[in-house]
Amino acid sequence: MLIRLRTLTLALSALLFIIISPASADEKLTKMPLNLYVFLHDDIPQALRENISKDYFSWLRKDLESFTHRRVYVNFVHNVAPLTEYAYQGGNLTNILSGWSDSVKDYADKNNLPINRRTKYLLLTNEKINGQTLGIAGQQHYAGIASLGSYPAAAHELGHMFGGTHDHSEVLYKDGWWCETNIFPTRVGVRTNCYHYSDKNKEAITAYLSESP
């Protein structure tokens, strides 16, 4: 009888672990979620689109969730003219970003989407904006542009949109080599990507989002 009772107790414990664990994992994600609308420019070849989520956003989503305590939803938008046809290349970055921001605002208004601290709109492109520019975004702004030319480019621009800065970025020594955090201003080829934000930028992003539910 004692053996049976002990077996039953262990079985119940295992069942409780299975039921409770997933809920416990989500307990930290108690605040309103973040929504990232990622517009895939028409110039991105179909062959590259298959791995965009894994290569550019899966790790970013996990990092953001780990310190914002908010669920992160990445919404990919395809073939929506004129946004996915936007002429993003050129030398006047101010005009390029302004035009993109106007297009996003019009799209959000027509589709009843919010413009707020928790919602960001990013144009993902196959090419650079110009010879030296992989992306552009206004500080704490709702719209930005990033190229596939660097894995952290999207995270870099979204970081600015969420309040992160170049000054708070870092070069870290991890796993026997140096890596650059997401908002490092100028990439050095010999260093790898850390694939996360620096501690100070995590604090800045958290502070920015603290003014939102």
N, C-alpha and C positions, 0 to 999 in steps of 0.2 A: 504493500500500500504506500509506504514511504517512497519507494522507487518510482511508482506511478505518479505520485503527487509531485515529486521533484521534476520528472519528465514533463508533466503538464505545465509546471511553473516556468521551465525553460522555454517551452513552446510558446506560452503566452508572452514571455519577455521578447522573444524573437518577433512575434507578431506585432507587439507594441512598437518595437524598433522600426519595423517596416512601415507602419502607419504614421508614426510621429516624425521620423527623420526628414522626409521631404518638406513637411510643414515647417520644421525647425530651420531648415536651410533657407526658407523664404522669409523667416521672421525679421531678418535684418532689412529686407526690402519693403519698408513700411511707408515710405513717402511716395508722393505722386511720381509717376514714371517720366522718363525722358523719351522724347520721340525725335528720331533723326530721319528726315526725308532726304534720301540720296537719289538725285537725278542722274541717270547714266547717260552721258552724252552719246549722240548717235555715232560719233567717230570711234567708239570703243568696239573693236571686233568681237563677234560672237564667241570666238574661242577664248577670249580673256574674261568674258562675263561669268563663266561658270565658277571661277575660283575667287571672285571679288569678295564675296561674303566671308570666306575662310581667311583669305590672305590680308584683308584690310580692316575687317570689322569684328570678327568673332573675338579676337583678343582684346580689342578696344572696348567692346561691350562688357566683357568680364572685368576689365580694369575699372571702368567707370562704376559698375555696380558695386565693386568691392569697397569703394570709399564714399560714394554718394548715398548708398543704401536706397537706391531707386532702381526699379526695373528699367532696362534700356531696350527700346524697340527700334530696329533699323528697318525702315520702309523703303524698298527700292522702287523707283519710278522709271518706267521705260516708255519711249516713243510718245512723248507728250510735247508736241510742237506748240509754241515756239521754244519752250524751255530746253528740251533736249537737243535743239538745234542752235542754241545760243552761241553767238560769235564771241568766244572768250579770249581769243589771242590778240596780242597787241602790246604796246608800250605804255599806254596811259592806264595804269592800274586803278586809279580813282574812278575813271569813267567806266571801266569794265565792271568793277564791283557795284557801282551805282546802278548800272543797267541791269545787272543780274538781280540786285535787291528789288528793283521796281518790278521785274518779271515775277519774282517770288511773291511779292506782296499781292499782285494781281491774281496769281494762282491761288494763294491762300484765301483771299476774299471770295473768289468764285466757288471754291470748294469748302467754304465754311471751316477752314483750318485756322488754328490760333497763331498769333505772333506773340510769343512770350519767352521767358527765360528757360523753360523746359523743352522748347520746340525749336529745332534748327533745320535749315535747308541748305544742302550742300550739292553743288554741281561737280560730278566726278568726270574727269576728261582723260582722253588717251594721251594727249600731248601737253607739253608745258604751256604756260601762258605766254612766255617769251623765253629767250635763251637762258636766262638765269632764274626764272620764277616758276616754282612748282605749284604754288597756290597763293591765295589771298583771302583774307577775311578781316572784317573790322572787329576791334576789341569789343567783346560783349554784344556782338551784332547777331542778327538772326540768319544771315545769309553768307555763304562763302563758296570758294571754288578750290578744288584740289586735283592734282594730276596723279595718274597711276604710276608715274615715274619713280616714286619712292613709297615703300610700304607705309611709313608713318605720316605721309603727307596729309591724308584725310584727318588723322588723329591730331596732327599739328594745327590745322586750321580750325577744327572743331574745338580744340583746346583754347584757342584765342576767343572763339565765340562764347565759350563758357567762362571766360575770365582769366585764363592762364597767360603767362608772359614769357618772353625770351629770357628775361633776367632771372627767372626762377628755375630755368632748366639746368640740367647737370650732366656731367660726364661721370659715369660710375664704373667701378671695376667689379665685374661679375663673371664668375665661372672662368677665371683665368685671362680675361680680356676686358678692354674698355668698351663701353656702350654709351650712346647718347639717348637721353629721355626724349619724349615725344615732341616737345616744343623747342628743341635745340635750334638756334637760328641758322647756322651754316653747317651742312653735313660734311664730315671728313670721311673719305672713302675707307680708310684703314680701320675705322671704328665701326662696331656693329650697332644695331638698334636695340634699345632696352625693351621696347614694346610696352612701356607704361609711362605715366606722368611722374615727375619728380615729387617729392614730399611737399615742397612749397607750392607747387602748382596744384597738387591735390587740395591743399588748404585753400588756395585762391578759388578753385572751382567750387568747393564746398561752401565757401563764404558767399559766392555769387548766387548759388542755388538756395541759400538759406533765406533769401528774400522771396522765395516761391514756396507754395504749399508742398 
